[in-house]
Amino acid sequence: MITSIVLIKTSTDRIPEIAEQIAALESVSEVYSVTGAHDLIALVRVAQHDDLADIIPGKISKVPGVLSTETHIAFRTYSQHDLESAFAIGLDS
């Protein structure tokens, strides 16, 4: 699984609507409204690198109100969040 972090600049008067449209796209797992130089951050998870071309320039960039995107591809995941919840199944607190 390939994870990419997509930084998105949008029309600021339509951030909620744009975020909802992006979140509804296949392969987009999460969309965050953020402070700073970008308006939204989307997490995109795909099986192959070629799939990124379909979803980022092919769909996210074409959502009305998206002005620009900047994509970062993750090499490794260091979060323990998913591991902790998976191994905690069935354990009594």
N, C-alpha and C positions, 0 to 999 in steps of 0.2 A: 504494500500500500504506500502510495506517495502522498505526502501531505504538503500542501503549499499554503502560505499565508499571503493573502491578497490585500494590500492597502489600497483603499478606494477614496478618491475625491469625488464629491457629488455636488449637485445643486443643494445648497443648505436648507432651502425652504421645503424640500421634499425628502429629507433623510428617512423618516419612518416608512414612507411608501416604497422608496428605493430599496431599503433594507429588507422589507417583506418580499419584494419581487426576487431579490437575490437569494434570500433564504429558501425560497420555493424551488430553486433550480436543483436538478439532480447533481449529486456530488458535493454540494455545499452543505457542510455539517453544522456550521454556526456562523452567525453574523453579529458583530458587536458595533455599537455606536460608541465612538471614542473621542477623546480630546486630542489636540495636537494638530499636526500638519495634514492629517487625513481625517475623513469623516466616518468611515466604516472600515472594519477589518473582517474579512471572510476567511474561514478555514475551508479549504477544498481538499477532498480526499479522493484519489483516483487510483486505478490499477496500473496504468502505464503513463509514461511521460506524454505520449501523443494525445492522451485524453485531456491534458491541460489545455491544449490548443482549442479543443472543442468547447470547453467550459469558460475559460477566462476571456480570450479575445472573441470567441464565438458566441458567448451568451452574456457573461457579466458586463463586458464593455458595451454591449448593445442595449442594455437596460436604459430606457430614457432617463436622463438626469445624471448618469455616470459620466464624469468629465475625464477621469484618467485612473489607471491602475498601476500598481507596482507589485510585482510578485516575487516572493522569496520561497525557495524550496527547502524543506527541512531535511537534514541529513540523518539526525538521530533524535529520539525522544528520551528525555531524562525525567519526565514526570512519573511519580509513583502513584498518582491518583487512581488510574485504572487498575493497576496491580493490587493496590490495597483493597479496593472494593471487590475484586474478583476472589481474592484469597480469604475475605471475611465472610463469604457466604456460608451459612450454617453454623457460624460461631456464635456462642451466647455472650452477651456483654456482661 
